Amino acid sequence: TDDSLCYDVFAQAAQSIGKPHGINPLCHLRPKMILAVGASQSAARLVVYHNSIHPLHNIFDGFYMLVGGLGLRTDMRVKVFSYLSETDISTRPHLRIADSDHFRSWEVAGTGHSSYVSDVYRTPLVLRDFKMTPWPPICDKPPYSRVRGYDAINASLDHLVRWIQKGVAPPTAPKIDFVTISPPVIARDDVGLALGGIRLPDVEAPTALNTGINSGATFCQLYGSYEPFDNATLRSIYKNHGDYVHKVKHSAMRNLKAGYILPEAAWEIILEAAKADIPPK
């Protein structure tokens, strides 16, 4: 009556695809690789699976831990990629694992565990399935970081596949800076943006204070925060619109060259900046 069999169900689902007995769920198709992927609570479950169950059968070719996955054992050879938002690492920097020939971790400054884009696609699903609009989050700070962490997620998934198939290791990335580890205090610049980590254009050419930190009712601690700069602040940061676009482009191309985002993401970011009224006239 509890979830103790979930690991067996998970393993057998993978086995039915990779090494079917009797009916083949994929018919004549043969998988090139089988990845174990989990986000948030599911990533925590994957830690247990990775540490204790995977060594018994080695069904999976690799693991992807999204906004979670701290506490992995380090003596296994299976490839693991971990994406951590600022929220995820903010209280547990002591659980970091060093990058190695089988483990890679990216930390993205300014991102929330559950971001704005997650809310955008989740809201119509809740309305469809439960016939109700999700309750508005009542948080101490305006909720939902707008930093495009999903661009880094897309790139990291490609890196994991290439790593497994061709042995090409993903790029390493700097970690988010901390003033102190105990208690954990993230180092921040003059406007409050986290220092260190992967710094996407939303952080390097900011139009708002995006963080992974919030508090309040429901799940506010997971949403991060978003506080747009006023017009005077924007004019103090950017000389003119061309200056803003130049800084966004420089950041986007730097992240592209480093392998943290894909080409289509870089150009989308640049085109959006070109259309934006920043700084306001």
C-alpha positions in Angstrom: 0.0 0.0 0.0 3.0 2.3 -0.2 5.6 3.1 -2.9 8.1 0.5 -2.0 7.5 -1.3 -5.3 8.0 1.8 -7.5 11.7 0.9 -8.1 10.7 -2.6 -9.4 8.0 -1.1 -11.6 10.6 1.4 -13.0 13.2 -1.3 -13.6 10.8 -3.7 -15.3 9.4 -1.0 -17.6 12.9 -0.3 -18.8 13.6 -4.0 -19.1 10.5 -4.6 -21.2 11.8 -2.1 -23.7 15.5 -3.0 -23.6 15.3 -6.8 -23.2 11.7 -7.8 -23.9 10.4 -11.3 -23.2 7.3 -12.2 -25.1 5.5 -9.1 -26.3 7.8 -6.3 -27.4 6.2 -2.9 -26.5 8.1 -1.2 -29.3 7.3 -3.9 -31.9 10.1 -3.9 -34.5 11.8 -0.8 -33.1 15.0 -1.2 -31.2 16.1 1.5 -28.7 19.6 3.0 -29.2 19.8 3.9 -25.5 17.6 3.9 -22.4 17.9 6.9 -20.1 16.6 7.2 -16.5 15.2 10.7 -16.1 13.7 12.3 -13.1 12.8 15.8 -12.0 12.4 17.2 -8.4 10.9 14.5 -6.2 11.4 11.9 -9.0 15.1 12.9 -9.1 15.3 12.1 -5.4 13.8 8.7 -6.1 16.4 8.2 -8.9 19.2 8.8 -6.4 17.9 5.8 -4.5 17.6 3.8 -7.7 21.0 4.8 -9.0 22.8 4.1 -5.7 21.2 0.8 -4.7 19.3 -0.8 -7.6 21.0 0.1 -10.8 24.2 -1.8 -9.9 22.2 -5.0 -9.7 21.3 -5.1 -13.4 22.6 -2.0 -15.3 19.6 -1.6 -17.4 20.0 2.1 -18.0 22.7 3.7 -20.2 22.7 7.0 -18.4 20.9 9.1 -15.8 19.5 12.7 -16.0 18.7 14.4 -12.8 16.6 17.6 -13.2 16.4 20.1 -10.3 17.5 17.5 -7.9 19.6 14.4 -7.5 22.0 15.4 -4.7 23.6 12.6 -2.8 24.7 10.3 -5.5 27.4 7.7 -4.9 30.5 8.4 -6.9 32.1 4.9 -7.4 29.9 3.9 -10.4 30.8 4.3 -14.1 27.3 5.0 -15.6 27.1 8.5 -17.0 25.0 11.0 -15.0 24.1 14.6 -15.8 22.6 16.9 -13.1 20.9 20.2 -13.7 20.5 22.3 -10.6 18.7 25.6 -10.3 19.8 28.3 -7.9 17.0 27.2 -5.6 18.3 23.6 -5.4 21.8 24.5 -4.4 20.9 27.4 -2.2 20.5 25.4 1.0 22.7 22.4 0.2 26.0 23.4 -1.3 27.8 20.9 1.0 26.2 18.1 -1.0 27.9 19.0 -4.3 29.7 16.3 -6.2 32.8 17.0 -8.2 32.7 16.6 -12.0 34.4 13.5 -13.2 34.6 11.2 -16.3 31.1 9.9 -15.5 29.4 12.8 -13.7 28.6 16.4 -14.8 26.6 19.1 -12.9 25.5 22.5 -14.1 24.2 25.2 -11.8 22.4 28.1 -13.4 22.4 31.5 -11.7 19.0 33.2 -11.1 16.9 30.1 -11.9 14.0 28.7 -9.8 13.3 25.1 -9.0 9.8 25.6 -10.6 10.1 28.5 -13.1 7.7 30.8 -14.9 7.6 28.7 -18.1 6.6 25.7 -15.9 3.6 27.7 -14.7 2.7 28.7 -18.2 2.3 25.2 -19.4 1.0 23.7 -16.2 -1.9 26.1 -15.7 -3.9 25.0 -18.8 -3.3 21.3 -17.8 -4.7 21.9 -14.4 -7.7 23.7 -15.9 -8.3 20.8 -18.3 -7.9 18.0 -15.9 -9.3 19.4 -12.7 -11.8 22.0 -14.1 -10.2 24.7 -11.9 -7.7 27.5 -12.2 -4.6 27.0 -10.0 -4.6 29.1 -6.9 -2.4 32.2 -7.3 0.8 31.9 -5.3 0.9 34.2 -2.3 4.6 34.6 -1.9 6.7 37.1 -0.1 8.4 38.2 -3.4 6.9 38.3 -6.9 7.0 34.6 -7.9 8.6 32.7 -10.8 12.1 33.4 -12.1 12.1 34.2 -15.8 15.7 33.1 -16.4 15.6 30.7 -19.4 17.0 27.7 -17.6 15.3 25.5 -20.1 17.8 26.5 -22.8 20.6 25.0 -20.7 18.4 21.9 -20.0 18.0 21.4 -23.7 21.7 21.7 -24.4 22.6 19.4 -21.4 20.4 16.6 -22.7 22.1 16.7 -26.0 25.5 16.6 -24.2 24.4 13.5 -22.2 23.4 11.6 -25.4 26.6 12.5 -27.2 28.6 11.5 -24.1 27.1 8.1 -24.0 27.0 7.4 -27.7 30.4 9.0 -28.8 32.3 9.5 -25.6 32.4 13.3 -26.0 32.4 14.7 -22.4 30.1 17.6 -21.8 31.7 21.0 -20.9 32.2 21.8 -17.3 30.6 24.9 -15.8 31.5 27.2 -12.9 29.5 26.7 -9.7 27.4 29.4 -8.0 29.4 31.3 -5.5 28.8 31.3 -1.8 29.9 33.7 0.9 29.7 30.9 3.4 28.7 27.3 3.1 27.6 26.9 6.7 25.2 28.6 6.9 24.7 28.7 3.2 24.7 32.3 1.8 24.9 32.9 -1.9 27.2 35.7 -3.0 25.4 38.4 -5.0 26.2 41.5 -7.0 25.0 45.0 -6.2 21.5 44.4 -7.5 21.1 41.0 -5.9 21.9 38.6 -8.8 23.8 35.5 -7.8 27.4 35.3 -8.7 29.1 32.4 -10.4 27.3 29.5 -12.1 26.2 29.4 -15.7 25.2 33.0 -16.5 22.6 33.3 -19.2 21.7 36.6 -20.9 18.9 37.2 -18.4 21.6 37.5 -15.8 24.4 39.0 -17.8 22.2 41.6 -19.5 19.4 41.8 -16.9 16.1 43.7 -17.1 15.0 42.3 -13.7 16.2 40.8 -10.5 15.7 37.1 -11.0 16.6 34.8 -8.1 16.0 31.2 -7.0 14.9 32.4 -3.6 11.4 33.0 -2.2 9.1 32.2 0.7 5.4 32.2 1.6 2.4 30.0 1.2 2.1 26.8 -0.8 5.3 26.0 -2.8 6.6 29.6 -2.9 10.1 28.4 -1.8 10.4 26.6 -5.1 9.4 29.4 -7.4 12.3 31.8 -7.2 11.5 35.5 -7.7 11.2 38.1 -10.4 11.3 41.9 -9.8 11.5 44.0 -13.0 13.8 47.0 -13.0 12.1 50.4 -13.3 12.8 52.6 -16.3 15.4 54.7 -14.5 17.4 51.6 -13.6 17.2 50.3 -17.2 18.4 53.6 -18.5 21.3 53.6 -16.0 22.4 50.2 -17.2 22.1 50.6 -20.9 23.1 53.7 -22.9 20.5 52.9 -25.6 18.7 50.0 -27.3 21.8 49.1 -29.3 23.8 48.8 -26.2 21.3 46.4 -24.7 21.1 44.2 -27.8 24.9 44.2 -28.0 25.2 42.9 -24.4 22.5 40.3 -24.9 24.2 39.1 -28.1 27.6 39.0 -26.4 26.2 36.9 -23.6 24.2 34.6 -25.9 27.2 33.9 -28.1 29.5 33.3 -25.2 27.1 30.8 -23.7 26.7 29.2 -27.2 30.5 28.9 -27.6 30.8 27.4 -24.1 28.2 24.7 -25.0 25.6 25.9 -22.4 22.9 26.7 -25.0 22.0 25.6 -28.5 22.2 27.7 -31.6 18.5 28.1 -32.0 18.2 29.3 -28.4 21.0 31.9 -28.9 19.3 33.4 -32.0 15.9 33.4 -30.3 17.3 35.3 -27.4 19.0 37.8 -29.7 15.9 38.4 -31.8 13.7 38.9 -28.7 16.2 41.5 -27.5 16.1 43.3 -30.8 12.3 43.6 -30.6 12.2 44.7 -26.9 11.7 48.3 -25.9 14.8 48.3 -23.6 15.7 50.8 -22.4 12.3 52.5 -22.8 12.4 55.6 -25.0 
